[in-house]
Structures are given as C-alpha cells and as structure tokens.
C-alpha cells in the first residue's frame, strides 16, 4: 500500500509535467524559428564612427542576401529567447508624467526587413523601410501587448511615444511617431508572457553588435562559412561570434521543463516498477503460506476461477487502498509543482484519472500471475505434500 501510494504520487507529478511539457512544445513563440541562422558581428568603435557603423551593416545585408539559399537577411537587437534584454523609460502621448515616474518597457532596435525575416506578423501600419534612416523622421513600432496596455480601444498609428535614452543630441528624448503594430514575441522564455515592447530603427538608435538574422531554404548551419567570408571581405578584423540557429534558442528555452519532466518520469517509472514487484512478491508469499488452505478449498469443490478471484481481490484491495491514499496525498502535494507547470492545473482530473488507471492496470497484471499459479495447484497432491 505504501509503495502504491508513493508510486501514484510520483506518477501524478510526472503526468502533470509531461502534460505541461506538451503544452510548452505547442507554444507559438511569435516568429518562425525554422531555417533561421543568427550570428553577431563586432565592429570596432575605434575605427568606425556612428554613421559608419550603420553603413557597415547596411552594406553587409545585400551581400548576405546574395548567398545561395538565403531568402532574407536583416539585423536587430535583442533576439527573441536570447539572454539579451533591456528596458528604457518611455513617455506616452496623452499621459504626462514626471521623468521619474515614466514607465519602463522593453526596447528593441532593428533594421528594415527584420520582421519579415523572422516572420513576425504585422497587425497594422507598416514596418521599417530604408527611408527610416539617419536623417528620417523619428519613428517607432510597438507590439500588441504595448498597444493593449497604453492604447486600449485606440488606433495607435500616428500617435507618439518618447523614449528617454541617451545623451546624444541626435537621440535625446525624440518624440517618435508610431508607424506600425506587430505581433508579440516571446523574450524571456516560451512559458513567460510577452511584455510590452517598442522597436526603433537601427539607423536612429544604433547599438553595438546587433544579431544578424538570415532565413534560408536549407540547413542554416550550411551557410556559416559563407557568412563569415562575407563579413571578412568587408572587415577582416571583425569577428563573427555567437553563431546559432533560432531553433537552438527555442530548444534552450525548452531545456528546463524537458529536464524536469525526464527526471521525475524516471523516478515515477522506478516507483511503478517497485510497486508492481512488491505487490507480486507479497501475493506470491501469500499463495505460498496458504497453499494448504487453497488445496483444501479446491478439494471440497472450489473452482479454479474462485481461487483466482480470491487472490486478485486481495491484490486489488491493497492497490485501491493505496490509490485512495495516493490521490489524497497527491492533491495536497501537487501545489508545490504549480510553478513548474504551464497550461495545466495542479489538480488536472485527466492526469489523475489516467495515472490511476495505469497503476491499477499494472497492479492487476502483477496480481494475476500469483493468482494464476494458485489456481493451477493440484488439490490432492497439495494435501499430500502438506
């Protein structure tokens, strides 16, 4: 009974984590990670001015787009599901606040074609173009979460936000017209909610070492050497680093729930096996101890099916008692798993029912073997031997 109780508790935990992990695998990250190559290029600030930095990437992207198999190329920072992240205070049109009270939201800086390359959906307005350059009108794009938080029930296109970053007069608190709204992407992880976020053109808010994003129609890893060659043709001293595919980033985000699921599933499998072995051993011992009684029952008319039912009842009674205690204990302890679950309630009835049926079926098999052996006893031989 104790083994059954512990086994059920571990199986319930494992079942909840498996159910949760399946939900994680079904999460839409907000972009298409397939066939997407990423890397970073470090351009020296000692050798390149601000404008030359932007020109370097502006000239590099057409070269990357010309690589065989490349469908689109762009650059931006931060990359979804990467460790890069930044929040900057931002003023909202129609919501005057003191500088110290301004809300801070996630900022991203991207080049034209970034949303198209990652296949982040455009919900309204437009994306950045080459006209949103160094001398262009200050503009911004916001995500859906930003629009819902600050412009509920409004069309944000044409309204303004005012990022409070930098001391450079070129970027000092410029009001920026919202020209587009894009879909939300997962930043912190697949199970984390998408935060409000606003995007600025790289030409108007240059940061160092943006991520190159290159969509291909083949294995992304196959273009790495061509990308390095294209960069080194422009600047031999510029290192290419942090080379990964977007599927790698997605896989890394799935690593923790995958590890938790596998670990607890292993313990649950061991517990299930021990429970079955324990029940089998107990019933085998009972059959051995009651051999004379069973032979006597059969000698005075008991049928083999009656003997089987007697042993099976004993085994299933022990199992059902363990199940009842295990379900009650699991209902109390699964709350400790709530932080590890995604899209699944700790008291998920489907998981509890499925696990109980599995454990009951395994116990029935473990009980059947000693019961079948007991029913095969020869009454007369058994009585003579005893």
DAZIMO-V702644 format. One record per pair of residues at least 24 apart in sequence whose C-alpha atoms are under 10 Angstrom apart, sorted by sequence separation. I is the first residue (numbers start at 1). J is the second residue. If there is no record, write none. Layout:
<<I;J> <I;J>>
This chain:
<<138;162> <156;180> <157;181> <176;200> <220;244> <221;245> <287;311> <156;181> <220;245> <286;311> <327;352> <155;181> <219;245> <220;246> <327;353> <220;247> <284;311> <78;106> <212;240> <283;311> <286;314> <327;355> <78;107> <79;108> <283;312> <327;356> <77;107> <78;108> <79;109> <125;155> <211;241> <215;245> <326;356> <77;108> <78;109> <79;110> <109;140> <124;155> <125;156> <126;157> <209;240> <211;242> <212;243> <214;245> <215;246> <283;314> <76;108> <77;109> <78;110> <108;140> <124;156> <125;157> <209;241> <211;243> <213;245> <214;246> <283;315> <323;355> <324;356> <37;70> <76;109> <77;110> <108;141> <124;157> <125;158> <138;171> <171;204> <213;246> <282;315> <323;356> <36;70> <75;109> <76;110> <77;111> <108;142> <147;181> <170;204> <171;205> <323;357> <35;70> <36;71> <38;73> <40;75> <75;110> <76;111> <107;142> <135;170> <139;174> <140;175> <141;176> <146;181> <147;182> <163;198> <170;205> <171;206> <280;315> <35;71> <36;72> <37;73> <38;74> <39;75> <40;76> <74;110> <75;111> <76;112> <134;170> <138;174> <139;175> <140;176> <141;177> <142;178> <144;180> <145;181> <146;182> <279;315> <320;356> <323;359> <36;73> <38;75> <40;77> <74;111> <75;112> <76;113> <77;114> <137;174> <138;175> <139;176> <140;177> <141;178> <142;179> <143;180> <144;181> <145;182> <161;198> <163;200> <279;316> <323;360> <73;111> <74;112> <75;113> <76;114> <80;118> <137;175> <138;176> <139;177> <140;178> <141;179> <142;180> <143;181> <144;182> <145;183> <146;184> <73;112> <74;113> <75;114> <76;115> <79;118> <137;176> <138;177> <139;178> <140;179> <141;180> <142;181> <143;182> <144;183> <145;184> <166;205> <279;318> <320;359> <73;113> <74;114> <75;115> <106;146> <137;177> <138;178> <139;179> <140;180> <141;181> <142;182> <143;183> <144;184> <145;185> <165;205> <279;319> <319;359> <320;360> <38;79> <72;113> <73;114> <74;115> <105;146> <139;180> <140;181> <141;182> <142;183> <143;184> <144;185> <319;360> <72;114> <74;116> <75;117> <142;184> <143;185> <73;116> <74;117> <276;319> <319;362> <320;363> <72;116> <73;117> <74;118> <275;319> <316;360> <319;363> <72;117> <73;118> <316;361> <318;363> <319;364> <71;117> <72;118> <149;195> <150;196> <33;80> <149;196> <316;363> <145;193> <146;194> <148;196> <315;363> <316;364> <319;367> <31;80> <145;194> <146;195> <147;196> <315;364> <30;80> <61;111> <144;194> <145;195> <146;196> <147;197> <316;366> <29;80> <128;179> <143;194> <144;195> <145;196> <146;197> <147;198> <312;363> <313;364> <315;366> <316;367> <29;81> <61;113> <126;178> <127;179> <128;180> <143;195> <144;196> <145;197> <146;198> <312;364> <315;367> <58;111> <125;178> <126;179> <127;180> <143;196> <144;197> <145;198> <312;365> <314;367> <315;368> <57;111> <58;112> <125;179> <126;180> <127;181> <142;196> <143;197> <144;198> <312;366> <313;367> <95;150> <124;179> <125;180> <126;181> <127;182> <142;197> <143;198> <312;367> <315;370> <94;150> <107;163> <124;180> <125;181> <126;182> <141;197> <142;198> <143;199> <311;367> <312;368> <315;371> <54;111> <93;150> <94;151> <123;180> <124;181> <125;182> <141;198> <142;199> <311;368> <312;369> <314;371> <92;150> <93;151> <105;163> <122;180> <123;181> <124;182> <140;198> <141;199> <142;200> <311;369> <312;370> <313;371> <92;151> <104;163> <122;181> <123;182> <124;183> <140;199> <141;200> <308;367> <309;368> <311;370> <312;371> <104;164> <121;181> <122;182> <123;183> <139;199> <140;200> <141;201> <189;249> <190;250> <308;368> <311;371> <312;372> <102;163> <121;182> <122;183> <139;200> <140;201> <189;250> <190;251> <308;369> <310;371> <311;372> <102;164> <120;182> <121;183> <138;200> <139;201> <190;252> <191;253> <308;370> <309;371> <93;156> <120;183> <121;184> <138;201> <189;252> <190;253> <191;254> <308;371> <309;372> <311;374> <119;183> <120;184> <121;185> <140;204> <186;250> <189;253> <190;254> <307;371> <308;372> <310;374> <311;375> <94;159> <99;164> <120;185> <136;201> <138;203> <139;204> <188;253> <189;254> <306;371> <307;372> <308;373> <310;375> <93;159> <94;160> <95;161> <138;204> <191;257> <305;371> <307;373> <308;374> <309;375> <92;159> <93;160> <94;161> <115;182> <134;201> <136;203> <137;204> <138;205> <304;371> <305;372> <307;374> <308;375> <92;160> <93;161> <115;183> <132;200> <133;201> <134;202> <135;203> <136;204> <304;372> <307;375> <308;376> <91;160> <92;161> <93;162> <132;201> <133;202> <134;203> <135;204> <306;375> <307;376> <91;161> <92;162> <132;202> <133;203> <134;204> <304;374> <305;375> <307;377> <90;161> <91;162> <92;163> <128;199> <130;201> <132;203> <133;204> <134;205> <304;375> <58;130> <90;162> <91;163> <127;199> <128;200> <129;201> <131;203> <132;204> <133;205> <134;206> <303;375> <304;376> <89;162> <90;163> <91;164> <128;201> <130;203> <302;375> <304;377> <89;163> <90;164> <127;201> <128;202> <88;163> <89;164> <90;165> <88;164> <89;165> <88;165> <298;375> <54;133> <261;340> <295;374> <298;377> <299;378> <300;379> <54;134> <260;340> <294;374> <295;375> <298;378> <299;379> <36;117> <106;187> <294;375> <298;379> <299;380> <36;118> <91;173> <93;175> <284;366> <288;370> <295;377> <297;379> <298;380> <35;118> <51;134> <90;173> <92;175> <93;176> <257;340> <276;359> <279;362> <280;363> <283;366> <284;367> <287;370> <291;374> <294;377> <295;378> <296;379> <299;382> <31;115> <34;118> <91;175> <93;177> <256;340> <257;341> <275;359> <276;360> <279;363> <280;364> <283;367> <286;370> <287;371> <290;374> <294;378> <295;379> <296;380> <299;383> <31;116> <32;117> <33;118> <90;175> <257;342> <277;362> <278;363> <279;364> <280;365> <281;366> <282;367> <283;368> <284;369> <285;370> <294;379> <295;380> <31;117> <32;118> <33;119> <272;358> <273;359> <276;362> <277;363> <279;365> <280;366> <281;367> <283;369> <284;370> <287;373> <288;374> <291;377> <293;379> <295;381> <296;382> <31;118> <32;119> <272;359> <275;362> <276;363> <279;366> <280;367> <283;370> <284;371> <287;374> <292;379> <295;382> <296;383> <30;118> <31;119> <32;120> <111;199> <275;363> <276;364> <278;366> <279;367> <280;368> <282;370> <283;371> <286;374> <287;375> <291;379> <294;382> <295;383> <30;119> <31;120> <106;195> <107;196> <108;197> <109;198> <110;199> <111;200> <112;201> <273;362> <276;365> <277;366> <280;369> <281;370> <284;373> <293;382> <294;383> <295;384> <30;120> <31;121> <105;195> <106;196> <107;197> <108;198> <109;199> <110;200> <111;201> <112;202> <272;362> <273;363> <276;366> <277;367> <280;370> <284;374> <292;382> <293;383> <29;120> <30;121> <105;196> <106;197> <107;198> <108;199> <109;200> <110;201> <111;202> <112;203> <272;363> <275;366> <276;367> <279;370> <280;371> <283;374> <291;382> <292;383> <295;386> <104;196> <105;197> <106;198> <107;199> <108;200> <109;201> <110;202> <111;203> <291;383> <292;384> <104;197> <105;198> <106;199> <107;200> <108;201> <109;202> <110;203> <111;204> <292;385> <293;386> <108;202> <109;203> <110;204> <291;385> <292;386> <109;204> <110;205> <111;206> <118;213> <291;386> <109;205> <110;206> <117;213> <118;214> <119;215> <108;205> <109;206> <110;207> <117;214> <118;215> <109;207> <114;212> <117;215> <108;207> <111;210> <114;213> <116;215> <117;216> <110;210> <113;213> <114;214> <109;210> <110;211> <111;212> <85;187> <84;187> <85;188> <81;185> <82;186> <83;187> <84;188> <80;185> <81;186> <82;187> <83;188> <79;185> <80;186> <81;187> <82;188> <83;189> <79;186> <80;187> <81;188> <82;189> <79;187> <80;188> <81;189> <90;198> <78;187> <80;189> <81;190> <80;190> <87;197> <88;198> <87;198> <77;199> <76;199> <76;200> <76;201> <77;202> <76;202> <75;202> <118;246> <77;206> <76;206> <77;207> <76;207> <77;208> <78;209> <79;210> <77;209> <78;210> <79;211> <76;209> <77;210> <78;211> <79;212> <75;209> <76;210> <77;211> <79;213> <75;210> <76;211> <77;212> <74;210> <75;211> <76;212> <74;211> <75;212> <76;213> <74;212> <75;213> <73;212> <74;213> <75;214> <73;213> <74;214> <72;213> <73;214> <74;215> <72;214> <73;215> <71;214> <72;215> <73;216> <58;202> <70;214> <71;215> <72;216> <57;202> <58;203> <70;215> <71;216> <72;217> <57;203> <69;215> <70;216> <71;217> <69;216> <70;217> <71;218> <54;202> <55;203> <64;212> <68;216> <69;217> <70;218> <54;203> <64;213> <65;214> <67;216> <68;217> <69;218> <191;340> <53;203> <54;204> <64;214> <65;215> <68;218> <69;219> <70;220> <191;341> <192;342> <54;205> <61;212> <65;216> <69;220> <191;342> <30;182> <31;183> <51;203> <54;206> <57;209> <60;212> <61;213> <190;342> <191;343> <30;183> <31;184> <50;203> <51;204> <53;206> <54;207> <57;210> <61;214> <69;222> <70;223> <30;184> <31;185> <53;207> <54;208> <69;223> <29;184> <30;185> <31;186> <50;205> <51;206> <53;208> <57;212> <68;223> <28;184> <29;185> <30;186> <50;206> <53;209> <67;223> <28;185> <29;186> <30;187> <50;207> <28;186> <29;187> <50;208> <68;226> <27;186> <64;223> <67;226> <29;189> <30;190> <67;227> <29;190> <28;190> <29;191> <64;226> <65;227> <27;190> <45;208> <64;227> <67;230> <26;190> <27;191> <30;194> <44;208> <63;227> <64;228> <66;230> <82;246> <25;190> <29;194> <43;208> <44;209> <64;229> <81;246> <24;190> <25;191> <42;208> <43;209> <64;230> <80;246> <82;248> <83;249> <24;191> <41;208> <42;209> <43;210> <60;227> <63;230> <64;231> <79;246> <81;248> <82;249> <23;191> <40;208> <41;209> <42;210> <63;231> <81;249> <82;250> <40;209> <41;210> <42;211> <61;230> <80;249> <81;250> <39;209> <40;210> <41;211> <60;230> <61;231> <63;233> <79;249> <80;250> <81;251> <82;252> <39;210> <40;211> <41;212> <60;231> <63;234> <81;252> <82;253> <39;211> <40;212> <81;253> <38;211> <39;212> <40;213> <60;233> <37;211> <38;212> <39;213> <57;231> <60;234> <37;212> <38;213> <39;214> <56;231> <59;234> <37;213> <38;214> <36;213> <37;214> <38;215> <36;214> <37;215> <56;234> <35;214> <36;215> <37;216> <56;235> <35;215> <36;216> <34;215> <35;216> <36;217> <33;215> <34;216> <35;217> <36;218> <37;219> <38;220> <32;215> <34;217> <35;218> <36;219> <37;220> <38;221> <34;218> <35;219> <36;220> <37;221> <34;219> <35;220> <36;221> <37;222> <39;224> <34;220> <35;221> <37;223> <38;224> <37;224> <41;228> <39;227> <38;227> <39;228> <37;227> <41;231> <44;235> <43;235> <44;237> <43;237> <44;238> <42;237> <43;238> <44;239> <42;238> <43;239> <41;238> <42;239> <43;240> <40;238> <41;239> <42;240> <40;239> <41;240> <42;241> <40;240> <41;241> <39;240> <40;241> <41;242> <39;241> <40;242> <41;243> <38;241> <39;242> <40;243> <38;242> <39;243> <40;244> <38;243> <39;244> <37;243> <38;244> <39;245> <37;244> <38;245> <36;244> <37;245> <38;246> <36;245> <37;246> <35;245> <36;246> <37;247> <38;248> <34;245> <35;246> <36;247> <37;248> <33;245> <34;246> <35;247> <36;248> <33;246> <34;247> <32;246> <33;247> <34;248> <31;246> <32;247> <33;248> <33;249> <33;250> <29;250> <25;250> <25;251> <24;253> <25;254> <24;254> <21;254> <24;257> <25;258> <24;258> <21;256> <22;257> <21;257> <22;258> <20;257> <21;258> <20;258> <18;257> <21;260> <17;257> <18;258> <21;261> <17;258> <20;261> <18;260> <19;261> <17;260> <18;261> <17;261> <18;262> <16;261> <17;262> <14;260> <15;261> <18;264> <14;261> <17;264> <18;265> <13;261> <14;262> <17;265> <14;263> <15;264> <14;264> <15;265> <13;264> <14;265> <12;264> <13;265> <14;266> <11;264> <12;265> <14;267> <15;268> <10;264> <11;265> <14;268> <10;265> <11;266> <13;268> <14;269> <10;266> <11;267> <12;268> <10;267> <11;268> <10;268> <11;269> <9;268> <10;269> <11;270> <7;267> <8;268> <10;270> <11;271> <7;268> <10;271> <11;272> <6;268> <7;269> <9;271> <10;272> <7;270> <8;271> <7;271> <8;272> <6;271> <7;272> <5;271> <6;272> <7;273> <4;271> <7;274> <8;275> <3;271> <4;272> <7;275> <3;272> <6;275> <7;276> <3;273> <4;274> <5;275> <3;274> <4;275> <3;275> <4;276> <2;275> <3;276> <1;275> <3;277> <4;278> <3;278> <4;279> <3;279> <1;278> <1;279> <1;315> <4;318> <5;319> <8;322> <9;323> <12;326> <4;319> <5;320> <7;322> <8;323> <11;326> <12;327> <27;342> <1;317> <2;318> <3;319> <4;320> <5;321> <6;322> <7;323> <8;324> <9;325> <10;326> <27;343> <1;318> <2;319> <4;321> <5;322> <6;323> <8;325> <9;326> <13;330> <24;341> <1;319> <4;322> <5;323> <8;326> <9;327> <12;330> <16;334> <23;341> <24;342> <1;320> <2;321> <3;322> <4;323> <5;324> <6;325> <7;326> <8;327> <9;328> <11;330> <12;331> <21;340> <23;342> <24;343> <1;321> <2;322> <4;324> <5;325> <6;326> <9;329> <10;330> <13;333> <17;337> <20;340> <21;341> <22;342> <23;343> <1;322> <2;323> <4;325> <5;326> <6;327> <8;329> <9;330> <12;333> <13;334> <16;337> <17;338> <20;341> <21;342> <22;343> <23;344> <1;323> <4;326> <5;327> <8;330> <9;331> <12;334> <16;338> <19;341> <20;342> <21;343> <1;324> <2;325> <3;326> <5;328> <6;329> <13;336> <17;340> <18;341> <19;342> <20;343> <21;344> <1;325> <2;326> <5;329> <6;330> <9;333> <10;334> <13;337> <16;340> <17;341> <19;343> <20;344> <1;326> <5;330> <9;334> <16;341> <17;342> <19;344> <20;345> <16;342> <18;344> <19;345> <17;344> <16;344> <16;345> <17;346> <19;348> <16;346> <16;347> <19;350> <16;348> <19;351> <13;346> <15;348> <18;351> <12;346> <16;350> <17;351> <12;347> <15;350> <16;351> <12;348> <15;351> <16;352> <14;351> <15;352> <13;351> <12;351> <13;352> <15;354> <16;355> <11;351> <12;352> <15;355> <11;352> <12;353> <14;355> <12;354> <13;355> <9;352> <11;354> <12;355> <8;352> <11;355> <12;356> <10;355> <11;356> <9;355> <8;355> <11;358> <7;355> <8;356> <11;359> <8;358> <8;359> <7;359> <8;360> <4;359> <4;360> <4;363>>
